[in-house]
């Protein structure tokens, strides 16, 4: 599974040595072209934009955490804090749905 990720980065040449997010836009399509299921290919996009998407599934948040750990351990606390915050609001959303039953 590493090779398609490298392909996404190579589509955004400057991101091989510098930070950027073009590979996040290119990644899902490139992964799907390599027969990666869309439910997994989306991680290429969501791993860097999870802060702007409050309703992401836990799997997306875990991929974001792994990505953060791999790039900058100093951001770990902020990532974990964001995951906990999303988990807290998920519980509130679940309790809110009880009123519909």
C-alpha positions in Angstrom: 0.0 0.0 0.0 3.0 2.3 0.3 3.6 2.5 -3.5 0.3 4.4 -4.3 1.0 6.9 -1.6 4.4 7.6 -3.1 2.7 8.0 -6.5 0.4 10.6 -5.0 3.4 12.5 -3.6 5.2 12.2 -7.0 2.2 13.9 -8.6 2.9 16.9 -6.4 6.7 17.0 -7.0 7.4 19.9 -4.6 5.8 18.0 -1.8 8.5 15.3 -1.9 10.7 17.7 0.0 8.3 20.4 1.3 5.0 20.4 3.0 1.8 20.8 1.0 -1.7 19.4 0.4 -1.9 18.8 -3.3 -1.2 15.1 -2.8 -4.3 15.0 -0.6 -6.5 16.0 -3.6 -4.6 13.7 -6.0 -4.4 10.7 -3.7 -7.9 9.3 -3.6 -8.1 9.1 -7.4 -4.6 7.6 -7.8 -5.4 5.0 -5.1 -8.7 4.0 -6.7 -7.0 3.6 -10.0 -4.8 1.0 -8.3 -7.8 -0.9 -7.1 -7.8 0.5 -3.5 -11.4 0.7 -2.3 -12.9 4.2 -2.1 -13.5 3.6 1.6 -9.8 3.4 2.1 -8.7 5.8 -0.6 -10.4 8.6 1.1 -7.8 8.5 3.8 -5.4 10.2 1.4 -7.6 13.2 1.6 -8.9 13.2 5.1 -5.5 12.6 6.9 -4.7 16.2 6.5 -8.0 17.9 6.7 -9.6 16.1 9.7 -9.7 19.3 11.7 -12.2 20.8 9.2 -14.5 17.7 9.1 -16.1 17.2 12.6 -18.1 14.1 11.6 -15.3 11.8 10.3 -15.4 8.2 11.3 -12.9 6.9 13.9 -10.8 5.2 11.2 -10.1 8.5 9.5 -9.0 10.0 12.8 -6.7 7.1 13.5 -5.0 7.6 10.1 -4.6 11.3 10.8 -3.0 10.4 14.2 -0.6 7.9 12.5 0.2 10.6 9.9 0.9 13.1 12.6 3.1 10.7 14.5 5.1 10.0 11.4 5.7 13.7 10.6 5.9 15.7 13.8 5.7 14.1 17.2 5.3 17.5 18.8 1.8 17.7 17.2 0.7 14.5 18.8 -1.0 16.1 21.7 -3.0 18.4 19.5 -4.0 15.5 17.3 -5.0 13.3 20.3 -6.9 16.3 21.8 -8.8 16.7 18.5 -9.7 13.0 18.4 -11.0 13.1 22.0 -13.0 16.2 21.2 -14.6 14.5 18.1 -15.3 11.4 20.2 -17.0 13.6 22.9 -19.2 15.3 20.3 -20.0 11.9 18.8 -21.4 10.7 22.1 -23.5 13.8 22.3 -24.8 13.2 18.8 -25.7 9.6 19.7 -27.6 10.8 22.8 -29.4 13.3 20.6 -30.6 10.6 18.3 -32.4 8.8 21.1 -35.2 11.4 20.8 -36.0 10.0 17.4 -36.7 6.5 18.7 
